[in-house]
Amino acid sequence: MKKTIKGKRNHTIAVEDIGEGKPLVFLHGWPFDHRMFEYQYNYFLPRGYRIIGVDLRGFGDSDLVIEEYSYNELADDVKSVMEELQLEEAILVGFSMGAATAVRYMARHQSYGVQKLILISAAAPQFVKRPYYLTGWKKADITQVIEQIQINRPKMIQDFVKQLFHEKPYAVYRDWLINTALKASSYGTLLSAIMMREEDLSKDLEKITVSTLICHGEKDQICSYQLTEEMSQLIPQNLVVPFKKSGHAIFHDETDKLNRTMLRFAQK
């Protein structure tokens, strides 16, 4: 069932809420929407889980709020969803930018309603290199992506999607992801890229108090596998599972392994 939930700025947050049982709350990556998790939805629904897919602001069917775009605001949107749906003991699942949003949510809202956390290809603790931080993209490269969004967003998305995979996908699947990304607000895509370039989640990771599963592809070209070492050092209770045959898009490259790994963790 599709629902719209009001955020604190009186904007609407689009949510798909289907099934019954223990809730799994999914936060998508940049520049997609909740539909990117369809193979996880198909796997968990018949196993007795409630699936809640959230479109982050400016993506999918959610409103864009241009006055403020930050991980704080995205985390507050997630809080609005958790409160409106009265979720308790949920498993929060984030991919890439969605994983970074989940990290900020856990720190900013003290794990409200969340029993366990799953971080997939997380863009954390930081997405770009800095003088004191040598893992990630060069700031100039992200700035170039931001410039491309402003002059040729379809080409930028096409180039980005090509970098996601280690196992080359069928063209029709790649095109489906591209079309999903094209549905997003152009300005929301730009604002979220600026957000990822500027924000630091190092201190947030230290505040995570629930058991956390970290899934990451060893061939990831978007968020280096090196990030897992930093996350595992900062998150008190964590389990790192490497995906040897995966790039950034674990949900495609090793779908079965990802689903089985998530299920084992959920059942513990």
Disulfide bonds with the S-S distance in Angstrom:
none
